[in-house]
Amino acid sequence: MRPILLQGHERSLTQIKFNAEGDLLFSCSKDHVINVWYSHNGERLGTYEGNNGTVWTVDVDHETRFLVSGSADNTLRLWSVATGKCLYTWEFPTAVKRVAFNEDATQVVCITEQRMGFQCAIRVFDINRREGEESNQSEEPRHFFNPIGSKATVCAFTLLPNVIITGHESGKVALFNVKTGEEINNNERAHSDVVTDLQLSKDRTYCVTSSKDKAARIHDIKTLLVVKTFTTETPLNSAALAPNRPYVLLGGGQEAMNVTTTSLRQGKFETRFWHKVYEEEVGRVKGHFGPINTIAIHPAGTSYASGGEDGFVRVHHFDDSYFNAQPYGAVEIED
């Protein structure tokens, strides 16, 4: 698996995301820039410029028409994927740490930071998708609430209308009704440290979370019960679910500020493949010179990408041996 190295950022990566077809890969970093690449050959297609701070998070809609980004300059921005134009900017008192579209991209949810006397807030905005009116968005959120207790770090829409799933600084995972701001359900002990990433399965019935407590867990979205646990010996920053294959990809590594004191081997800067059912580690891929901050998998499961503290995105296209392997032994599982 020879990686394609994408060199388009000067500082560490914060999030990477494939579009629904998987032909484009979006990356954002602490250097204020969002890049878009062709995923098959790593050619840079363009950049989205205009943020004045670290871009913490991006999401792209199912039609690859709109892109949303959240940044340390306290803005949520809506971009046209095709033209690179910023269509609309929402401004807040604090930084935007996470953004996510709902399934049909008619709404976007964002989490703003708890800072300078402001509470952590979750806002949901309606997205006007009418042709020619893309710049005409409503300034006010459709829903707004402050999650009680520990501040939220990650979020995503579930299949239930008006229900989002959140991961928190305390390690809890919760379901909120965005209309009322009420916490419908929670698992206080999902993790014992901050939840760093949350990615949904293709059918949105379960999700995987990673945490600084060195574990990743699969949760049933309805009940929030922990179904599977993958325990490593390094803090985790990202976890992704491989479609069509029973694997979970985990990335992390020792904190960047302590990296100079450890060798690459000890730093554990590999992407780890774990068997989703048997909870066993089945492989590792090396390459980054620092912690892996974000992992994304191609929607068809043919490749994956990782973004690191070293400022590089590495795209790996899986070899034939990956597809020929029999993850359940001699049993053939029908998709």
C-alpha positions in Angstrom: 0.0 0.0 0.0 2.1 2.9 -1.2 0.6 6.0 0.2 -0.1 9.2 -1.7 1.4 12.1 0.3 -0.7 15.3 0.1 1.4 18.4 0.9 -0.9 21.3 1.1 -0.9 22.4 4.7 1.8 24.2 6.7 0.5 23.2 10.1 -1.2 20.2 11.7 -4.4 18.7 10.3 -7.6 19.0 12.3 -10.1 17.1 10.2 -10.4 15.3 6.8 -13.6 14.2 5.0 -14.5 12.4 1.8 -17.5 13.4 -0.1 -20.4 11.0 -0.7 -19.0 9.6 -4.0 -15.5 9.4 -2.5 -13.8 11.1 -5.5 -12.9 14.2 -3.4 -11.1 14.6 -0.1 -11.5 17.8 2.0 -8.8 18.7 4.5 -8.6 21.5 7.1 -5.8 22.5 9.4 -4.4 25.1 11.8 -3.1 27.1 8.9 -6.5 28.7 8.2 -6.9 26.9 4.8 -9.3 24.2 3.6 -8.0 22.2 0.7 -9.8 19.8 -1.7 -8.0 17.0 -3.5 -8.8 14.3 -6.0 -8.7 11.2 -3.8 -7.5 8.7 -6.6 -4.3 10.5 -7.4 -3.8 13.2 -4.7 -3.9 16.1 -7.1 -5.0 19.3 -5.4 -8.2 20.7 -6.9 -8.4 24.0 -5.0 -8.5 25.9 -1.7 -11.2 27.6 0.2 -9.6 30.8 1.7 -11.1 33.4 4.0 -10.8 32.0 7.5 -8.7 34.0 9.9 -8.0 31.3 12.4 -7.5 27.5 12.8 -10.2 25.7 10.8 -11.3 23.0 13.3 -13.9 21.2 11.4 -15.5 20.7 7.9 -18.4 18.7 6.5 -19.6 18.3 2.9 -23.2 17.6 1.9 -24.5 14.5 0.0 -24.5 16.2 -3.4 -21.0 17.7 -3.0 -22.7 21.1 -3.5 -22.1 22.8 -0.1 -19.2 22.7 2.4 -19.4 24.0 5.9 -16.5 24.9 8.1 -16.0 25.9 11.7 -13.1 28.0 12.8 -11.2 29.6 15.7 -12.1 33.0 14.2 -15.6 32.4 15.8 -17.3 31.7 12.4 -19.3 29.0 10.7 -19.0 29.4 7.0 -21.0 27.9 4.1 -19.0 27.4 0.9 -19.9 26.5 -2.7 -17.8 23.4 -3.4 -17.6 24.0 -7.1 -16.6 27.7 -7.1 -14.8 28.0 -3.8 -16.9 31.0 -2.9 -17.9 31.7 0.7 -21.7 31.9 0.4 -22.5 32.9 4.0 -20.8 33.5 7.3 -22.4 33.1 10.8 -20.5 34.8 13.6 -20.5 33.7 17.3 -18.8 34.8 20.5 -16.5 31.8 20.6 -14.8 29.3 18.3 -16.7 26.7 16.4 -15.3 23.2 17.2 -17.6 20.8 15.3 -20.0 21.0 12.3 -22.2 18.4 10.7 -24.9 18.2 8.1 -28.1 16.2 8.5 -28.7 13.4 6.0 -30.4 15.5 3.3 -28.3 18.6 4.2 -31.2 20.9 4.9 -29.8 21.6 8.3 -26.3 22.0 9.9 -25.4 21.6 13.6 -22.5 23.3 15.2 -20.8 23.3 18.6 -19.2 26.5 20.0 -16.6 26.5 22.6 -17.0 27.3 26.3 -14.8 30.3 26.7 -14.6 33.8 28.3 -17.8 33.4 30.3 -19.7 32.0 27.4 -21.2 28.5 27.8 -20.8 25.7 25.3 -23.7 26.0 22.9 -25.2 23.9 20.2 -27.0 25.6 17.3 -28.9 24.2 14.4 -29.3 26.3 11.2 -31.6 25.7 8.3 -29.8 25.7 4.9 -31.5 27.3 2.0 -30.7 25.0 -0.9 -32.8 26.8 -3.6 -30.9 27.5 -6.8 -29.7 31.1 -7.0 -30.5 31.8 -3.3 -27.6 30.1 -1.7 -26.3 33.3 -0.2 -29.6 34.1 1.3 -29.4 32.2 4.6 -31.2 32.9 7.9 -28.9 34.6 10.4 -30.8 33.2 13.4 -30.5 29.5 14.4 -33.6 27.3 14.1 -32.6 25.7 17.4 -30.3 26.8 20.2 -29.4 25.4 23.6 -26.6 24.9 26.1 -25.9 21.3 26.9 -26.0 20.8 30.7 -23.0 19.5 32.6 -19.8 18.8 30.7 -19.2 20.7 27.4 -19.8 18.9 24.1 -16.8 18.2 21.8 -18.3 16.3 18.9 -21.8 15.8 17.4 -23.8 14.3 14.5 -27.4 14.1 13.4 -29.2 10.7 14.0 -31.9 9.3 11.8 -34.5 10.4 14.3 -35.9 13.9 13.4 -34.4 16.7 15.6 -32.2 14.3 17.6 -28.4 14.7 17.7 -25.8 12.5 19.3 -23.0 14.2 21.2 -19.7 13.3 22.8 -18.5 15.3 25.8 -15.3 16.4 27.6 -16.2 14.2 30.6 -16.4 11.2 28.3 -20.2 10.9 28.2 -22.2 10.2 25.1 -25.7 11.7 24.9 -28.7 12.1 22.8 -30.4 15.6 22.6 -33.6 16.8 21.2 -32.5 20.0 19.5 -36.0 21.5 19.6 -36.3 21.5 23.4 -32.6 21.2 24.3 -33.6 18.2 26.5 -31.2 15.4 27.0 -33.2 12.3 26.0 -30.6 9.7 26.9 -27.0 9.5 28.0 -24.2 7.1 28.9 -22.2 9.0 31.5 -19.5 6.3 31.6 -19.0 5.8 27.8 -15.4 7.0 28.2 -13.4 8.1 31.2 -11.8 11.1 29.3 -12.6 13.6 26.6 -14.3 12.2 23.5 -12.1 13.2 20.5 -14.1 11.9 17.5 -17.5 10.4 16.6 -18.3 8.8 13.2 -21.5 7.2 12.2 -22.0 3.9 10.4 -23.4 4.1 6.9 -27.0 3.4 8.0 -26.6 5.7 11.1 -27.7 2.9 13.5 -24.4 2.8 15.4 -21.4 5.0 15.8 -17.7 4.7 16.9 -16.1 7.2 19.3 -12.5 7.7 20.2 -11.2 9.2 23.4 -8.1 10.4 25.2 -8.7 7.4 27.6 -6.9 5.3 25.0 -10.1 3.4 24.0 -12.5 3.5 21.0 -16.0 2.2 21.5 -19.0 1.3 19.2 -22.3 2.5 20.6 -25.9 1.6 19.6 -27.4 5.0 18.7 -30.9 4.2 20.1 -29.8 2.9 23.5 -26.2 4.3 23.7 -25.1 1.0 25.0 -21.4 0.2 24.4 -21.4 -2.8 21.9 -17.6 -3.2 21.4 -14.5 -1.8 23.0 -11.0 -1.4 21.4 -8.4 -0.7 24.1 -4.9 0.6 23.0 -2.0 2.0 25.0 -2.0 5.5 23.5 -4.5 8.4 23.5 -6.8 8.3 20.5 -7.8 11.2 18.3 -9.9 9.6 15.7 -11.8 6.4 14.8 -13.5 5.4 11.6 -15.6 2.5 10.5 -14.7 0.6 7.3 -17.7 -0.1 5.1 -18.1 -3.6 3.7 -15.4 -4.9 6.0 -15.5 -5.7 9.7 -12.7 -3.2 10.6 -12.3 -0.1 12.8 -9.4 2.2 12.0 -7.9 4.1 15.0 -5.4 6.9 15.0 -3.7 8.9 17.8 -0.4 9.0 19.5 1.2 10.7 22.4 0.6 14.4 22.7 2.5 16.6 20.3 4.3 18.5 23.1 5.8 15.3 24.5 6.8 13.9 21.1 10.5 15.1 21.2 11.1 12.8 24.2 9.9 9.6 22.4 11.0 7.7 19.4 8.6 6.9 16.6 8.1 3.4 17.9 7.1 4.5 21.3 5.0 7.4 20.1 2.6 4.9 18.5 1.9 7.1 15.4 0.4 4.3 13.4 -3.1 3.8 12.0 -4.4 0.7 13.7 -6.8 -1.8 12.2 -9.0 -3.6 14.7 -11.5 -6.3 14.0 -15.0 -4.9 14.7 -16.5 -8.2 15.9 -13.6 -10.0 17.6 -12.1 -6.8 19.2 -8.6 -7.8 18.1 -5.9 -5.7 16.5 -5.3 -7.1 13.0 -2.8 -4.6 11.5 -0.9 -1.3 11.6 0.2 1.2 9.0 3.1 3.5 9.8 4.1 6.8 8.2 3.3 9.9 10.2 6.0 11.7 12.2 3.6 12.8 14.9 0.2 11.9 16.3 -2.6 11.1 13.8 -5.3 13.7 14.4 -8.0 12.6 12.0 -8.9 9.5 9.9 -11.5 9.2 7.1 -12.5 6.2 5.0 -13.6 6.2 1.4 -17.4 5.6 1.3 -16.9 2.5 -0.9 -14.2 1.2 1.4 -11.5 1.1 -1.2 -9.1 3.5 0.5 -8.5 5.6 3.6 -6.8 8.8 4.5 -5.1 10.0 7.7 -4.1 13.5 8.7 -1.3 14.1 11.2 0.2 16.7 13.5 3.1 16.7 10.9 0.9 18.6 8.4 0.7 15.7 5.9 -2.4 13.8 4.6 -1.6 10.3 3.6 -4.0 8.5 1.3 -3.7 4.7 1.2 -5.5 2.7 -1.5 -6.0 -0.9 -0.2 -4.2 -3.7 -1.9 -5.9 -6.8 -3.3 -4.8 -8.7 -0.2 -7.0 -6.5 1.9 -10.1 -7.5 -0.1 -9.1 -11.2 -0.4 -8.5 -11.6 3.3 -11.2 -13.7 5.1 -11.9 -11.7 8.2 -14.4 -14.3 9.5 -12.3 -17.4 8.6 -13.8 -19.5 5.8 -17.3 -18.1 6.4 -18.6 -15.9 3.6 -20.7 -13.0 4.9 -23.2 -11.5 2.5 -23.5 -7.7 2.7 
